[in-house]
Amino acid sequence: GAGVSQSPRYKVAKRGQDVALRCDPISGHVSLFWYQQALGQGPEFLTYFQNEAQLDKSGLPSDRFFAERPEGSVSTLKIQRTQQEDSAVYLCASSFGSRTGELFFGEGSRLTVL
Amino acid sequence: AQKITQTQPGMFVQEKEAVTLDCTYDTSDQSYGLFWYKQPSSGEMIFLIYQGSYDEQNATEGRYSLNFQKARKSANLVISASQLGDSAMYFCAMREQETSGSRLTFGEGTQLTVNP
């Protein structure tokens, strides 16, 4: 497809389980971002990649969160030992470095931790 | 301190009327960009409009226009001739020169409801 693709769209995990969320950005987009969006709030930055290099991970809330983009295209956000406060929508966005720098978002992965 | 403030949690407008969604921002950068995104119930964030801090003209994109008042640090979104499909969450966002890549900082959003 032409847009940013995320999977799974919905994930229910028991507290303590590990989860992996996948993002397939728009082909050719160098920059990739992960955001966390809690219910009723705006997206909060988690981490940023330029190609395969993770240039900023200052938004990751704890060391249980890990992201990778080994070949500079598909990215995976992994959350270890999930907690209830991890319940949120995880949005992936990509950008090709235009003058305006707008981000193109996927539909998100909604994580519910029981 | 909040970098992006949207003071209207919810707004209502009649179909075909115009509506203004408020956004104020806080930055010490001279070069920055301001964005508006729409998020329908499906969840995808849809880019609407962009305003650069050095752009002299207010941005317009179809029925969307951005009322940029630099001295007041405000970037209000104006939607003209509202349609039922405009009902959604609207987010104002900013990109600062010193932040990495094209990272955006978002406000908390305004829920717009268009009534028939």
gemmi code that builds the backbone of each chain (N, CA, C; Angstrom):
import gemmi

chains = {
    "A": [
        ("GLY", (0.809, -1.189, 0.000), (0.000, 0.000, 0.000), (0.851, 1.250, 0.000)),
        ("ALA", (0.218, 2.404, -0.180), (0.946, 3.637, -0.311), (1.208, 4.307, 1.024)),
        ("GLY", (0.478, 3.906, 2.076), (0.589, 4.605, 3.339), (1.454, 3.845, 4.325)),
        ("VAL", (1.526, 4.379, 5.554), (2.228, 3.725, 6.646), (1.339, 2.609, 7.184)),
        ("SER", (1.910, 1.436, 7.311), (1.147, 0.271, 7.745), (1.638, -0.194, 9.106)),
        ("GLN", (0.692, -0.415, 10.017), (1.050, -0.886, 11.355), (0.300, -2.170, 11.674)),
        ("SER", (0.984, -3.045, 12.402), (0.334, -4.278, 12.836), (0.911, -4.709, 14.184)),
        ("PRO", (0.093, -5.375, 15.012), (-1.339, -5.564, 14.813), (-2.104, -4.276, 15.073)),
        ("ARG", (-3.319, -4.189, 14.608), (-4.136, -3.009, 14.894), (-4.584, -3.021, 16.351)),
        ("TYR", (-4.815, -4.207, 16.884), (-5.265, -4.355, 18.264), (-4.478, -5.493, 18.914)),
        ("LYS", (-4.048, -5.224, 20.150), (-3.308, -6.248, 20.887), (-3.752, -6.203, 22.341)),
        ("VAL", (-4.164, -7.354, 22.854), (-4.475, -7.476, 24.272), (-3.398, -8.345, 24.892)),
        ("ALA", (-2.778, -7.851, 25.939), (-1.710, -8.583, 26.600), (-2.000, -8.675, 28.096)),
        ("LYS", (-1.579, -9.765, 28.679), (-1.645, -9.883, 30.136), (-0.433, -9.179, 30.721)),
        ("ARG", (-0.632, -8.584, 31.870), (0.463, -7.890, 32.529), (1.665, -8.833, 32.663)),
        ("GLY", (2.808, -8.329, 32.269), (4.022, -9.118, 32.348), (4.451, -9.742, 31.030)),
        ("GLN", (3.537, -9.761, 30.059), (3.882, -10.311, 28.751), (4.709, -9.312, 27.946)),
        ("ASP", (5.465, -9.841, 27.006), (6.191, -8.999, 26.058), (5.340, -8.827, 24.798)),
        ("VAL", (5.405, -7.637, 24.200), (4.680, -7.401, 22.952), (5.620, -6.771, 21.931)),
        ("ALA", (5.308, -6.988, 20.668), (6.070, -6.391, 19.570), (5.091, -5.770, 18.583)),
        ("LEU", (5.323, -4.524, 18.265), (4.468, -3.772, 17.347), (5.302, -3.406, 16.122)),
        ("ARG", (4.708, -3.637, 14.960), (5.455, -3.463, 13.708), (4.980, -2.235, 12.946)),
        ("CYS", (5.926, -1.573, 12.301), (5.611, -0.422, 11.454), (6.323, -0.566, 10.118)),
        ("ASP", (5.554, -0.455, 9.050), (6.094, -0.485, 7.694), (5.893, 0.919, 7.096)),
        ("PRO", (6.952, 1.724, 7.026), (6.766, 3.116, 6.589), (6.562, 3.213, 5.080)),
        ("ILE", (6.281, 4.408, 4.628), (6.178, 4.666, 3.202), (7.553, 4.451, 2.568)),
        ("SER", (7.570, 3.753, 1.455), (8.824, 3.436, 0.788), (9.629, 4.698, 0.491)),
        ("GLY", (10.903, 4.659, 0.867), (11.765, 5.799, 0.591), (11.813, 6.839, 1.690)),
        ("HIS", (10.962, 6.707, 2.687), (10.975, 7.663, 3.791), (12.134, 7.343, 4.727)),
        ("VAL", (12.989, 8.316, 4.898), (14.202, 8.130, 5.680), (13.921, 8.177, 7.177)),
        ("SER", (13.039, 9.078, 7.551), (12.782, 9.299, 8.981), (11.579, 8.490, 9.437)),
        ("LEU", (11.694, 7.940, 10.646), (10.606, 7.159, 11.228), (10.489, 7.510, 12.700)),
        ("PHE", (9.255, 7.694, 13.126), (8.981, 8.109, 14.499), (7.979, 7.152, 15.132)),
        ("TRP", (8.111, 6.968, 16.423), (7.094, 6.280, 17.221), (6.543, 7.280, 18.246)),
        ("TYR", (5.218, 7.259, 18.360), (4.516, 8.077, 19.341), (3.598, 7.188, 20.166)),
        ("GLN", (3.342, 7.620, 21.384), (2.374, 6.953, 22.268), (1.227, 7.916, 22.507)),
        ("GLN", (0.008, 7.427, 22.321), (-1.160, 8.281, 22.530), (-2.089, 7.637, 23.551)),
        ("ALA", (-2.156, 8.235, 24.726), (-3.089, 7.773, 25.745), (-4.482, 8.271, 25.392)),
        ("LEU", (-5.491, 7.635, 25.956), (-6.882, 7.955, 25.641), (-7.191, 9.421, 25.935)),
        ("GLY", (-7.702, 10.121, 24.949), (-8.103, 11.508, 25.134), (-6.976, 12.517, 25.162)),
        ("GLN", (-5.776, 12.083, 24.792), (-4.629, 12.997, 24.824), (-3.949, 13.056, 23.459)),
        ("GLY", (-3.037, 13.996, 23.337), (-2.262, 14.104, 22.113), (-1.122, 13.106, 22.099)),
        ("PRO", (-0.604, 12.803, 20.924), (0.524, 11.867, 20.831), (1.762, 12.412, 21.541)),
        ("GLU", (2.473, 11.508, 22.196), (3.721, 11.848, 22.877), (4.869, 11.119, 22.186)),
        ("PHE", (5.931, 11.856, 21.898), (7.088, 11.306, 21.204), (7.765, 10.219, 22.019)),
        ("LEU", (8.132, 9.143, 21.340), (8.899, 8.068, 21.969), (10.330, 8.024, 21.436)),
        ("THR", (10.460, 7.856, 20.106), (11.788, 7.659, 19.540), (11.789, 7.991, 18.059)),
        ("TYR", (13.004, 8.214, 17.517), (13.177, 8.665, 16.137), (14.356, 7.938, 15.491)),
        ("PHE", (14.138, 7.514, 14.253), (15.183, 6.877, 13.458), (15.426, 7.695, 12.190)),
        ("GLN", (16.678, 7.762, 11.809), (17.018, 8.231, 10.474), (17.720, 7.049, 9.803)),
        ("ASN", (17.088, 6.499, 8.801), (17.505, 5.203, 8.247), (17.552, 4.188, 9.390)),
        ("GLU", (18.675, 3.492, 9.572), (18.719, 2.471, 10.624), (19.213, 3.029, 11.955)),
        ("ALA", (19.633, 4.275, 11.956), (20.208, 4.859, 13.170), (19.121, 5.451, 14.058)),
        ("GLN", (19.132, 5.033, 15.311), (18.196, 5.592, 16.288), (18.832, 6.848, 16.868)),
        ("LEU", (18.383, 8.002, 16.423), (19.026, 9.251, 16.786), (18.480, 9.878, 18.062)),
        ("ASP", (17.305, 9.478, 18.462), (16.707, 10.062, 19.657), (15.771, 9.035, 20.273)),
        ("LYS", (16.065, 8.655, 21.493), (15.160, 7.749, 22.213), (14.789, 8.352, 23.558)),
        ("SER", (14.819, 9.660, 23.615), (14.593, 10.348, 24.881), (13.161, 10.212, 25.394)),
        ("GLY", (12.216, 9.857, 24.519), (10.832, 9.751, 24.950), (10.432, 8.383, 25.453)),
        ("LEU", (11.292, 7.403, 25.320), (10.956, 6.063, 25.799), (10.781, 6.112, 27.318)),
        ("PRO", (9.631, 5.664, 27.830), (9.335, 5.874, 29.253), (10.145, 5.033, 30.220)),
        ("SER", (10.648, 3.894, 29.763), (11.461, 3.064, 30.665), (12.314, 2.138, 29.822)),
        ("ASP", (13.204, 1.420, 30.492), (14.064, 0.486, 29.751), (13.315, -0.767, 29.324)),
        ("ARG", (12.021, -0.814, 29.619), (11.223, -1.935, 29.104), (10.842, -1.698, 27.630)),
        ("PHE", (11.027, -0.470, 27.179), (10.687, -0.108, 25.806), (11.949, -0.105, 24.950)),
        ("PHE", (11.840, -0.749, 23.803), (12.985, -0.884, 22.911), (12.481, -0.810, 21.477)),
        ("ALA", (13.182, -0.066, 20.631), (12.784, 0.031, 19.230), (13.985, -0.232, 18.345)),
        ("GLU", (13.725, -0.788, 17.188), (14.792, -1.060, 16.233), (14.285, -0.874, 14.819)),
        ("ARG", (15.242, -0.645, 13.932), (14.959, -0.488, 12.494), (16.211, -0.963, 11.759)),
        ("PRO", (16.463, -2.249, 11.802), (17.772, -2.787, 11.413), (18.188, -2.530, 9.968)),
        ("GLU", (17.230, -2.470, 9.041), (17.597, -2.285, 7.638), (17.113, -0.950, 7.103)),
        ("GLY", (16.704, -0.085, 8.001), (16.316, 1.256, 7.579), (14.950, 1.347, 6.943)),
        ("SER", (14.144, 0.279, 7.080), (12.787, 0.378, 6.552), (11.807, 0.006, 7.667)),
        ("VAL", (11.444, -1.268, 7.772), (10.496, -1.705, 8.797), (11.085, -1.473, 10.190)),
        ("SER", (10.207, -1.063, 11.102), (10.632, -0.840, 12.489), (9.737, -1.658, 13.419)),
        ("THR", (10.316, -2.061, 14.538), (9.568, -2.775, 15.564), (9.746, -2.071, 16.903)),
        ("LEU", (8.633, -1.857, 17.573), (8.644, -1.343, 18.941), (8.318, -2.505, 19.863)),
        ("LYS", (9.219, -2.780, 20.777), (9.037, -3.903, 21.695), (8.851, -3.374, 23.112)),
        ("ILE", (7.875, -3.933, 23.788), (7.645, -3.585, 25.183), (7.750, -4.865, 25.989)),
        ("GLN", (8.665, -4.867, 26.912), (8.873, -6.052, 27.749), (8.112, -5.908, 29.054)),
        ("ARG", (7.655, -7.036, 29.566), (6.995, -7.079, 30.894), (5.948, -5.962, 30.978)),
        ("THR", (4.979, -6.030, 30.108), (3.994, -4.957, 30.000), (3.296, -4.689, 31.326)),
        ("GLN", (2.980, -3.406, 31.527), (2.250, -2.933, 32.697), (0.951, -2.279, 32.220)),
        ("GLN", (0.007, -2.122, 33.133), (-1.278, -1.528, 32.756), (-1.107, -0.109, 32.212)),
        ("GLU", (-0.145, 0.619, 32.733), (0.051, 1.996, 32.261), (0.603, 2.065, 30.832)),
        ("ASP", (0.979, 0.907, 30.277), (1.440, 0.875, 28.890), (0.263, 0.869, 27.912)),
        ("SER", (-0.950, 0.682, 28.421), (-2.136, 0.665, 27.553), (-2.276, 2.016, 26.864)),
        ("ALA", (-2.278, 1.986, 25.539), (-2.315, 3.207, 24.741), (-2.370, 2.807, 23.274)),
        ("VAL", (-2.511, 3.807, 22.418), (-2.334, 3.594, 20.980), (-0.903, 4.000, 20.631)),
        ("TYR", (-0.223, 3.128, 19.924), (1.149, 3.415, 19.505), (1.116, 3.756, 18.016)),
        ("LEU", (1.503, 4.988, 17.728), (1.459, 5.508, 16.365), (2.857, 5.537, 15.768)),
        ("CYS", (2.940, 5.096, 14.546), (4.182, 5.192, 13.792), (3.991, 6.241, 12.701)),
        ("ALA", (5.033, 7.000, 12.435), (4.965, 8.018, 11.387), (6.274, 8.028, 10.621)),
        ("SER", (6.190, 8.383, 9.353), (7.413, 8.503, 8.562), (7.411, 9.828, 7.812)),
        ("SER", (8.599, 10.204, 7.370), (8.773, 11.493, 6.725), (9.893, 11.379, 5.706)),
        ("PHE", (9.773, 12.140, 4.607), (10.821, 12.075, 3.586), (11.667, 13.332, 3.540)),
        ("GLY", (11.521, 14.191, 4.541), (12.416, 15.339, 4.604), (12.044, 16.477, 3.701)),
        ("SER", (10.762, 16.688, 3.491), (10.308, 17.830, 2.691), (10.547, 19.132, 3.444)),
        ("ARG", (10.338, 20.242, 2.779), (10.534, 21.549, 3.416), (9.639, 21.689, 4.640)),
        ("THR", (8.410, 21.243, 4.506), (7.501, 21.385, 5.641), (7.750, 20.318, 6.689)),
        ("GLY", (8.236, 19.153, 6.286), (8.548, 18.113, 7.258), (7.346, 17.438, 7.863)),
        ("GLU", (6.210, 17.443, 7.138), (5.038, 16.813, 7.743), (5.256, 15.314, 7.889)),
        ("LEU", (4.642, 14.783, 8.903), (4.715, 13.362, 9.177), (3.485, 12.668, 8.613)),
        ("PHE", (3.711, 11.460, 8.103), (2.630, 10.628, 7.597), (2.448, 9.483, 8.594)),
        ("PHE", (1.248, 9.402, 9.139), (0.989, 8.461, 10.220), (0.272, 7.216, 9.739)),
        ("GLY", (0.524, 6.116, 10.453), (-0.284, 4.922, 10.309), (-1.509, 5.019, 11.195)),
        ("GLU", (-2.326, 3.989, 11.170), (-3.571, 3.986, 11.940), (-3.358, 3.613, 13.393)),
        ("GLY", (-2.151, 3.172, 13.711), (-1.841, 2.896, 15.106), (-2.091, 1.455, 15.512)),
        ("SER", (-1.427, 1.083, 16.599), (-1.664, -0.213, 17.236), (-2.196, 0.070, 18.633)),
        ("ARG", (-3.411, -0.405, 18.883), (-4.008, -0.173, 20.204), (-3.646, -1.325, 21.125)),
        ("LEU", (-2.896, -1.007, 22.178), (-2.456, -2.013, 23.144), (-3.279, -1.887, 24.415)),
        ("THR", (-3.855, -2.992, 24.835), (-4.571, -3.052, 26.108), (-3.889, -4.087, 26.981)),
        ("VAL", (-3.449, -3.656, 28.144), (-2.777, -4.558, 29.085), (-3.727, -4.840, 30.252)),
        ("LEU", (-4.042, -6.097, 30.439), (-5.005, -6.484, 31.495), (-4.297, -6.821, 32.797)),
    ],
    "B": [
        ("ALA", (6.637, 23.540, 31.195), (5.593, 24.357, 30.566), (5.126, 23.684, 29.288)),
        ("GLN", (3.840, 23.808, 29.017), (3.278, 23.233, 27.801), (3.838, 23.975, 26.605)),
        ("LYS", (4.255, 23.233, 25.595), (4.727, 23.883, 24.388), (3.568, 24.216, 23.453)),
        ("ILE", (2.544, 23.386, 23.462), (1.364, 23.602, 22.630), (0.145, 23.569, 23.537)),
        ("THR", (-0.673, 24.594, 23.482), (-1.869, 24.668, 24.313), (-3.103, 24.802, 23.439)),
        ("GLN", (-4.018, 23.874, 23.614), (-5.320, 23.952, 22.954), (-6.345, 24.028, 24.064)),
        ("THR", (-6.978, 25.171, 24.199), (-7.817, 25.433, 25.364), (-9.244, 24.952, 25.215)),
        ("GLN", (-9.614, 24.471, 24.050), (-10.997, 24.057, 23.789), (-11.068, 22.531, 23.727)),
        ("PRO", (-11.469, 21.866, 24.791), (-11.560, 20.407, 24.720), (-12.591, 19.965, 23.694)),
        ("GLY", (-13.695, 20.747, 23.563), (-14.737, 20.385, 22.622), (-15.325, 21.628, 21.982)),
        ("MET", (-15.678, 21.484, 20.712), (-16.325, 22.576, 19.985), (-17.467, 22.001, 19.158)),
        ("PHE", (-18.528, 22.820, 19.042), (-19.673, 22.417, 18.235), (-19.925, 23.478, 17.170)),
        ("VAL", (-20.291, 23.040, 15.985), (-20.575, 23.988, 14.909), (-21.702, 23.419, 14.051)),
        ("GLN", (-22.498, 24.308, 13.490), (-23.546, 23.884, 12.573), (-22.939, 23.645, 11.199)),
        ("GLU", (-23.466, 22.655, 10.528), (-23.045, 22.370, 9.155), (-23.115, 23.650, 8.328)),
        ("LYS", (-22.095, 23.853, 7.486), (-21.962, 24.991, 6.575), (-21.463, 26.266, 7.251)),
        ("GLU", (-21.350, 26.266, 8.579), (-20.803, 27.414, 9.262), (-19.281, 27.287, 9.337)),
        ("ALA", (-18.610, 28.397, 9.655), (-17.173, 28.389, 9.879), (-16.889, 28.196, 11.369)),
        ("VAL", (-15.709, 27.615, 11.668), (-15.321, 27.402, 13.061), (-13.827, 27.664, 13.201)),
        ("THR", (-13.445, 28.196, 14.350), (-12.041, 28.458, 14.645), (-11.590, 27.618, 15.827)),
        ("LEU", (-10.523, 26.876, 15.639), (-9.939, 26.069, 16.712), (-8.653, 26.755, 17.165)),
        ("ASP", (-8.552, 26.977, 18.463), (-7.456, 27.781, 18.994), (-6.201, 26.959, 19.285)),
        ("CYS", (-5.062, 27.588, 19.101), (-3.777, 26.967, 19.426), (-2.778, 28.060, 19.774)),
        ("THR", (-2.156, 27.948, 20.927), (-1.035, 28.821, 21.258), (0.187, 27.949, 21.498)),
        ("TYR", (1.354, 28.529, 21.288), (2.572, 27.738, 21.389), (3.640, 28.520, 22.137)),
        ("ASP", (4.657, 27.800, 22.559), (5.742, 28.407, 23.326), (7.064, 27.871, 22.798)),
        ("THR", (7.892, 28.764, 22.296), (9.212, 28.382, 21.824), (10.134, 29.584, 21.869)),
        ("SER", (11.421, 29.308, 22.035), (12.423, 30.374, 21.970), (13.179, 30.326, 20.631)),
        ("ASP", (12.822, 29.326, 19.800), (13.460, 29.232, 18.488), (12.960, 30.338, 17.576)),
        ("GLN", (13.810, 30.762, 16.645), (13.393, 31.722, 15.624), (12.763, 31.009, 14.436)),
        ("SER", (13.224, 29.783, 14.199), (12.725, 29.009, 13.071), (11.949, 27.808, 13.590)),
        ("TYR", (10.704, 27.732, 13.225), (9.865, 26.619, 13.670), (8.721, 26.447, 12.702)),
        ("GLY", (8.048, 25.324, 12.811), (6.905, 25.064, 11.945), (5.700, 24.670, 12.774)),
        ("LEU", (4.545, 25.028, 12.299), (3.290, 24.727, 12.994), (2.403, 23.906, 12.078)),
        ("PHE", (1.764, 22.916, 12.639), (0.968, 21.956, 11.871), (-0.394, 21.780, 12.525)),
        ("TRP", (-1.349, 21.410, 11.708), (-2.625, 20.924, 12.205), (-2.879, 19.546, 11.596)),
        ("TYR", (-3.318, 18.636, 12.471), (-3.688, 17.291, 12.065), (-5.120, 17.022, 12.493)),
        ("LYS", (-5.782, 16.181, 11.710), (-7.139, 15.714, 12.016), (-7.062, 14.230, 12.341)),
        ("GLN", (-7.746, 13.827, 13.406), (-7.770, 12.417, 13.770), (-9.214, 11.945, 13.882)),
        ("PRO", (-9.734, 11.304, 12.843), (-11.095, 10.752, 12.941), (-11.098, 9.544, 13.873)),
        ("SER", (-12.270, 8.991, 14.066), (-12.408, 7.867, 15.005), (-11.610, 6.648, 14.558)),
        ("SER", (-11.263, 6.574, 13.289), (-10.460, 5.442, 12.808), (-9.044, 5.455, 13.380)),
        ("GLY", (-8.588, 6.627, 13.837), (-7.310, 6.702, 14.519), (-6.161, 7.290, 13.733)),
        ("GLU", (-6.249, 7.303, 12.415), (-5.126, 7.812, 11.632), (-5.028, 9.324, 11.737)),
        ("MET", (-3.836, 9.823, 11.888), (-3.594, 11.269, 11.923), (-3.431, 11.766, 10.487)),
        ("ILE", (-4.263, 12.725, 10.109), (-4.261, 13.235, 8.740), (-3.729, 14.659, 8.736)),
        ("PHE", (-2.669, 14.900, 7.986), (-2.072, 16.233, 7.887), (-3.020, 17.180, 7.162)),
        ("LEU", (-3.234, 18.373, 7.730), (-4.134, 19.342, 7.133), (-3.405, 20.542, 6.551)),
        ("ILE", (-2.520, 21.148, 7.350), (-1.968, 22.435, 6.942), (-0.694, 22.724, 7.717)),
        ("TYR", (0.206, 23.495, 7.083), (1.492, 23.841, 7.669), (1.742, 25.338, 7.549)),
        ("GLN", (2.355, 25.891, 8.601), (2.778, 27.296, 8.594), (4.207, 27.384, 9.097)),
        ("GLY", (5.102, 27.935, 8.311), (6.466, 28.164, 8.759), (6.572, 29.494, 9.468)),
        ("SER", (7.478, 29.577, 10.412), (7.588, 30.799, 11.208), (8.014, 32.001, 10.373)),
        ("TYR", (8.681, 31.754, 9.249), (9.120, 32.858, 8.395), (8.172, 33.127, 7.234)),
        ("ASP", (7.117, 32.314, 7.124), (6.156, 32.526, 6.042), (5.377, 33.811, 6.308)),
        ("GLU", (5.334, 34.664, 5.311), (4.686, 35.968, 5.511), (3.177, 35.890, 5.359)),
        ("GLN", (2.746, 34.963, 4.540), (1.304, 34.814, 4.307), (0.748, 33.711, 5.201)),
        ("ASN", (-0.489, 33.874, 5.621), (-1.173, 32.788, 6.324), (-1.421, 31.637, 5.359)),
        ("ALA", (-1.184, 30.416, 5.856), (-1.356, 29.237, 5.008), (-2.833, 28.957, 4.753)),
        ("THR", (-3.120, 28.490, 3.550), (-4.478, 28.045, 3.222), (-4.383, 26.746, 2.435)),
        ("GLU", (-5.349, 25.856, 2.711), (-5.463, 24.593, 1.976), (-6.944, 24.283, 1.840)),
        ("GLY", (-7.503, 24.641, 0.720), (-8.927, 24.385, 0.524), (-9.776, 25.104, 1.561)),
        ("ARG", (-10.561, 24.347, 2.326), (-11.419, 24.957, 3.343), (-10.688, 25.273, 4.636)),
        ("TYR", (-9.410, 24.913, 4.697), (-8.628, 25.145, 5.908), (-7.733, 26.370, 5.733)),
        ("SER", (-7.698, 27.194, 6.745), (-6.731, 28.294, 6.762), (-6.173, 28.419, 8.165)),
        ("LEU", (-4.975, 28.946, 8.235), (-4.297, 29.060, 9.522), (-4.128, 30.541, 9.820)),
        ("ASN", (-4.698, 30.982, 10.911), (-4.581, 32.374, 11.336), (-3.354, 32.492, 12.233)),
        ("PHE", (-2.225, 32.878, 11.623), (-0.934, 32.890, 12.304), (-0.656, 34.294, 12.830)),
        ("GLN", (-0.546, 34.408, 14.156), (-0.206, 35.675, 14.786), (1.063, 35.455, 15.596)),
        ("LYS", (2.186, 35.775, 14.970), (3.486, 35.424, 15.515), (3.753, 36.102, 16.846)),
        ("ALA", (3.422, 37.372, 16.951), (3.695, 38.096, 18.194), (2.898, 37.520, 19.361)),
        ("ARG", (1.728, 37.028, 19.083), (0.892, 36.420, 20.126), (1.176, 34.939, 20.292)),
        ("LYS", (2.002, 34.403, 19.439), (2.311, 32.967, 19.441), (1.032, 32.149, 19.362)),
        ("SER", (0.216, 32.503, 18.379), (-0.997, 31.725, 18.172), (-1.082, 31.264, 16.716)),
        ("ALA", (-1.712, 30.128, 16.521), (-1.824, 29.512, 15.191), (-3.176, 28.826, 15.099)),
        ("ASN", (-4.213, 29.620, 15.016), (-5.562, 29.080, 15.038), (-5.945, 28.506, 13.686)),
        ("LEU", (-6.670, 27.407, 13.716), (-7.168, 26.772, 12.496), (-8.589, 27.247, 12.236)),
        ("VAL", (-8.834, 27.688, 11.020), (-10.180, 28.085, 10.615), (-10.676, 27.089, 9.570)),
        ("ILE", (-11.825, 26.501, 9.843), (-12.461, 25.603, 8.877), (-13.699, 26.325, 8.368)),
        ("SER", (-13.756, 26.543, 7.076), (-14.927, 27.227, 6.507), (-15.917, 26.185, 5.994)),
        ("ALA", (-17.175, 26.572, 5.934), (-18.232, 25.714, 5.362), (-18.142, 24.291, 5.916)),
        ("SER", (-18.288, 24.164, 7.233), (-18.133, 22.864, 7.901), (-19.020, 21.801, 7.275)),
        ("GLN", (-18.465, 20.585, 7.250), (-19.196, 19.425, 6.742), (-19.278, 18.373, 7.847)),
        ("LEU", (-20.259, 17.491, 7.735), (-20.429, 16.459, 8.752), (-19.146, 15.628, 8.910)),
        ("GLY", (-18.448, 15.422, 7.813), (-17.212, 14.640, 7.845), (-16.052, 15.327, 8.544)),
        ("ASP", (-16.241, 16.584, 8.908), (-15.201, 17.294, 9.652), (-15.207, 16.928, 11.132)),
        ("SER", (-16.239, 16.241, 11.577), (-16.293, 15.825, 12.983), (-15.125, 14.893, 13.276)),
        ("ALA", (-14.270, 15.302, 14.192), (-13.042, 14.557, 14.486), (-12.302, 15.288, 15.593)),
        ("MET", (-11.190, 14.694, 16.006), (-10.265, 15.346, 16.929), (-9.242, 16.109, 16.096)),
        ("TYR", (-8.915, 17.331, 16.521), (-7.947, 18.157, 15.805), (-6.781, 18.494, 16.727)),
        ("PHE", (-5.577, 18.265, 16.204), (-4.374, 18.506, 16.988), (-3.504, 19.568, 16.323)),
        ("CYS", (-3.049, 20.489, 17.142), (-2.040, 21.452, 16.739), (-0.678, 20.891, 17.144)),
        ("ALA", (0.335, 21.112, 16.325), (1.659, 20.570, 16.626), (2.736, 21.546, 16.164)),
        ("MET", (3.913, 21.420, 16.764), (5.030, 22.306, 16.428), (6.310, 21.505, 16.233)),
        ("ARG", (7.083, 21.941, 15.254), (8.425, 21.418, 15.072), (9.388, 22.561, 15.349)),
        ("GLU", (10.302, 22.336, 16.294), (11.290, 23.358, 16.624), (12.609, 23.034, 15.947)),
        ("GLN", (13.381, 24.071, 15.691), (14.631, 23.911, 14.960), (15.591, 22.989, 15.693)),
        ("GLU", (15.579, 23.067, 17.017), (16.588, 22.349, 17.780), (16.206, 20.907, 18.084)),
        ("THR", (14.980, 20.507, 17.767), (14.624, 19.120, 18.054), (15.067, 18.230, 16.906)),
        ("SER", (15.221, 16.983, 17.198), (15.799, 16.054, 16.239), (14.855, 15.782, 15.084)),
        ("GLY", (15.432, 15.674, 13.906), (14.664, 15.312, 12.725), (13.486, 16.242, 12.524)),
        ("SER", (12.355, 15.672, 12.248), (11.136, 16.449, 12.089), (10.172, 16.159, 13.232)),
        ("ARG", (10.726, 15.863, 14.390), (9.903, 15.518, 15.547), (8.886, 16.610, 15.828)),
        ("LEU", (7.640, 16.212, 16.035), (6.563, 17.152, 16.343), (6.138, 17.012, 17.792)),
        ("THR", (5.785, 18.139, 18.383), (5.194, 18.164, 19.716), (3.735, 18.551, 19.555)),
        ("PHE", (2.849, 17.756, 20.115), (1.412, 17.935, 19.914), (0.738, 18.542, 21.138)),
        ("GLY", (-0.362, 19.244, 20.875), (-1.255, 19.670, 21.939), (-2.196, 18.552, 22.316)),
        ("GLU", (-3.135, 18.850, 23.219), (-4.023, 17.807, 23.714), (-5.273, 17.646, 22.861)),
        ("GLY", (-5.454, 18.511, 21.907), (-6.512, 18.309, 20.944), (-7.824, 18.997, 21.275)),
        ("THR", (-8.619, 19.189, 20.236), (-9.980, 19.718, 20.341), (-10.910, 18.779, 19.589)),
        ("GLN", (-11.950, 18.323, 20.262), (-12.940, 17.453, 19.625), (-13.989, 18.339, 18.950)),
        ("LEU", (-14.040, 18.286, 17.637), (-15.013, 19.069, 16.884), (-16.202, 18.198, 16.495)),
        ("THR", (-17.381, 18.706, 16.774), (-18.620, 18.038, 16.350), (-19.377, 18.976, 15.436)),
        ("VAL", (-19.697, 18.491, 14.236), (-20.474, 19.268, 13.273), (-21.907, 18.743, 13.296)),
        ("ASN", (-22.823, 19.620, 13.609), (-24.234, 19.243, 13.714), (-24.983, 19.525, 12.413)),
        ("PRO", (-25.881, 18.622, 12.027), (-26.647, 18.838, 10.787), (-27.689, 19.931, 10.946)),
    ],
}
model = gemmi.Model(1)
for chain_id, residues in chains.items():
    chain = gemmi.Chain(chain_id)
    for i, (resn, *xyz) in enumerate(residues, 1):
        res = gemmi.Residue()
        res.name, res.seqid = resn, gemmi.SeqId(i, " ")
        for name, pos in zip(("N", "CA", "C"), xyz):
            atom = gemmi.Atom()
            atom.name, atom.element = name, gemmi.Element(name[0])
            atom.pos, atom.b_iso = gemmi.Position(*pos), 0.0
            res.add_atom(atom)
        chain.add_residue(res)
    model.add_chain(chain)
structure = gemmi.Structure()
structure.add_model(model)
structure.setup_entities()
